[in-house]
């Protein structure tokens, strides 16, 4: 074992290997014995392709290289395709058209190119309609969201079924196809704040024309979040609600009375940033296969609605992160990952309890002696509360540092901010730990997975609670002697970038940081962002412009005089969520102040980087930046980024 300073260790986990061996595993489906998924490929410019896996172990690309299966409804998309009885319907990124593929035929557009966007598809066999969410950008200004029915024999024949709310999601049909349920919500709520679950009869009013009748509110309110309605094979409506403070499973009877199925302090729901999320489905014999999160770990279990007294029957699997559940008969597919294994699409035989990995997010084979496993930590924070995080100590079997040296710490602040970090193997984190960095991935107050009270901690306190928790987590590790308190860095993307910039501006705990498409001006965000998040800050900060003073007080751009450390910025130039002018304003302020600053813009990138060369550049660029600030020499030749005012 070689003695070498932290940060200077040579690692087999290079950025080239990460981007060349890694793919993004998107939405899953199981239909007719085939497993489908949407596969994002950084090496193909971030293109998304629908893949199919059959019982003989053969893979097939179902969409051509000319198409990119992705939706931009709510800007974040999701729910971009549907497979039903061999038919595939999907949204194409470039022209926003809905395409159709039946059997071995080629993919053909069903709708024409327009300012409409489509997502969250469901097929109605009874009336031969494709029902989905449509986002209408034709009039300019704030787009209009509706539920529509598309005539699949004539894609131009589109009927609006439900309108009036600001947002819609999760349309689902009962087995007969004559009842439609959906979720809706209005500004200023986000879907994890409060939504409504509706159900209505779906009727044919004349040949080829359908409509909803007798719409009834089932559950939900401005203070109750409903997640993933789904009809059982016997025609009962199920859903997830946080009415008790935890997202739990419920069933609605015909008279709309509500029954809790497995009440517990655990989360069966997720923040609906994208369409098509799924934490449960029905097996062939009518039981429920479900995943839930408790104490930061996912569990998979079976629940029998006909025998609730038996409770949840957990299925022992080696996965600590489970999501995206879809069932067909006695088989199920889901995303599964663990601290030592990357996320994979897992095919489970429910009856036998056997499983196999169909597709893995990374085929990079690594010796476990290079892998730093996530260690859950709970640490004290402000107001006598505790916060959560995942700690990754440095690990590389080939190197060690001098006994008196402590490793630098990179604190990672996840995006959202209403989201959470996962303990699944992340090569992006192992890149750092195998080079001699410690990493703390913080689930600050406001994160999901710990109940509504924890999630609501951030209300009115964004830029305060999250920053406190990140700083207190770093100090907790430094006080325990696990990291070097003089070499603390913080990094985050999007909302995590805002937390990063606030920590670097309003506190002096960190010596350096990196903002990936992060927010620095809350006023600019409130007045220049997309519809889905246009009122998000009402709850996180306060109403605008009535509480403009709070927006100014918590915007780093107005307090650059407080900055005293180095910052690197990585920004997509086509980002509609956080426009590049926000990063550019901050960079200019740092230039004038004479502080070390780097700005790396990416042509053709939106909110988050999808192209292999840009993912590599951002990862290596951040590491290079810290090497210059903390004064260590990387073991590998890394392409330098320009650092202005470097000392």
C-alpha positions, 0 to 999 in steps of 0.5 A: 500500500502506497503512502500518499496524501488524500486527494492524490490517490490513483483510482480505477474509477475514472470519469471516462469509465463512468460515462462510457459504462453508465446509462440512465435506467428510466421508466419500466413496464412489463407486458406480455411477458416482455420487460421494457424500459427507457434507457438514457445513453450519455454516449449518444448525446443523452438520447433515450431509447425504449428497450425490450427484454424477452424470456430468452434473454434477448435485448431489442431496441424498440425505437430508432436512432432518429427518435428520443423518447422523452417528455417535457411536460412540467419540464421534468417529464416522466411518463413518456411512454406506455406499453399495452398489449404490444402497442407502444405509445411515446413522446418524442423529444424534438418534435413533441409528437406522440408516436405509435409502434405496433408489433414489428412496424416502424414508429409513426407519429400519431399527432403532428408537431405543435406547441402541445406536450404529452405525458402519463399515457393510459390506454382505454380499450373500451373506447379505443382512446389514448388518455394522457396529460396534455400541456398546451403552450400555444397561447404563450404565457403560462401553459394550460394543463388538461386531461385529453383523449386521443383518437388513435385512428386519427391523432388530430381528433383530440378531446379535452376530458378534464380541465380547470385545475392548474395541474393533472397527473396519474390518470388511471382506468378501472378494469372495465374502462368506464371509470377514470381516476386522476390527481389534480392540484392548484397553485401554489401547491406542489404535489407533495403539499396537497392534491385531490383524487377524483373519480368519474364515469367515462361514457360515450356520448356519441360515436367516437366521442367520450366524456366524463360524468358524475365526477366525485372527490375521493380524497385529498385537500390543500393539506393532504398529498395523494400519490399514485391512484391505481385500480385493483383487478376487482375494481377497487380504487387504491392510493397513497395519502399522507393524511397521518403525516406518513405516505401510507396505502389506502383503499376507497370503497364504492361509497368512497369511504376510505380504509387504511391498509397498513398504517405505519411510520413509513413512506409508501409515496414519493415526491412527484417531480416526474410522471409515472412513479410507482411504489406498488402494483397488483399481482395476478392473485390480487395481492399488493406488491409494494415498496416503502422507505423506513429509516432511509432504507427501502423494503419490498413486501406483499400485502393481501387486501383480503387479509389485512390482519396478516400485515406486510410480509416482507420479501428479503432482497439485497436491495436498499433502494427499490422503486418503479414497481410493475407487476404482471401475473406472478412476475414483477419488475422494479429498480433495485440498488444497494450500497455496493451494487449500482441500480438495476432493473430487477425481474422478480418471480413473486411466487418462487422468490427468485430474481435476476438483473435484467439491465444494470446502470453500469457494467463497470466491474469494481473490486469491493476494496475500492467501494466506500459503502454508505454509512447512515449518520444522524447528527444534531442540528438547530433547535434541538433537532436532528438531521440525516445523511449518508457518510462515505469515508475514503477507500482505496486498497492501494493507498493510505495517507499519513496517520496524522492527516485527515481527509478533505470532505465534500458535502453534497446537497441534493436537488429538489429541494423536496427530494432525497439522496439514496444509499445505492451505489453511485459511481459519482460518489466513488469517484471522490472517495477512491481518490481520498475524499470523504463525502457526506450526502445530506438528507437535510430537513425538507427531504422526503423519506422521514415523514411529513413533519421532517419534509415540512421543516423547509417551509418558509426556511429554504436557505436556512434549515438546509444550510444549517443541516449541511454545515452541522453535518460537516462540523459533526464529522470534523468534531469526531476527527473523521475529516479535516475541518480546514478542508471542507467543500460543498457541492450541489445541483439545482436547488442543491446548488442554491443550498451550496451558494447560500452556505458559501455566502452566508456562512464561513464553514466551507473553503470551496464549493461547486454549483451545478446549475444552481440558483443564486437569485430567488427573485429571478427564479420567482419571475423567470421559471416554468409553470410547475415551479412558478409558485414553489417558493410561496411555501419555501420562502413566502409570497412574492412580491409581498415578501420580497424582502425575504427573497432578497435576504436569502439570495446570495447574489445580493451578498457577494460582499460576504464571500471569501472562498472559491466557487466553480459554476457548471451550467447548461445554456438551454436550462429553462428551470434555472436560466444561465443568467443566474450563474453568470451574475454570480460569476461576474460578482466573484470576478469583481471581488477578486475571488477564485472562480471558474465558469464552465457553460455547456451548449445544448444542455438543459437542467442537468447534464445528459451528454457524456462529454459534459458529464465527464467535464463537470466531474473532472472539472470540479475535482481539478478545481479543488486540487488547486484550492486545497493544494493537492496533486491529482494522480491522473492528468485531468483537463484543466478548467480556467480559474480566474483570480487563482492564487 
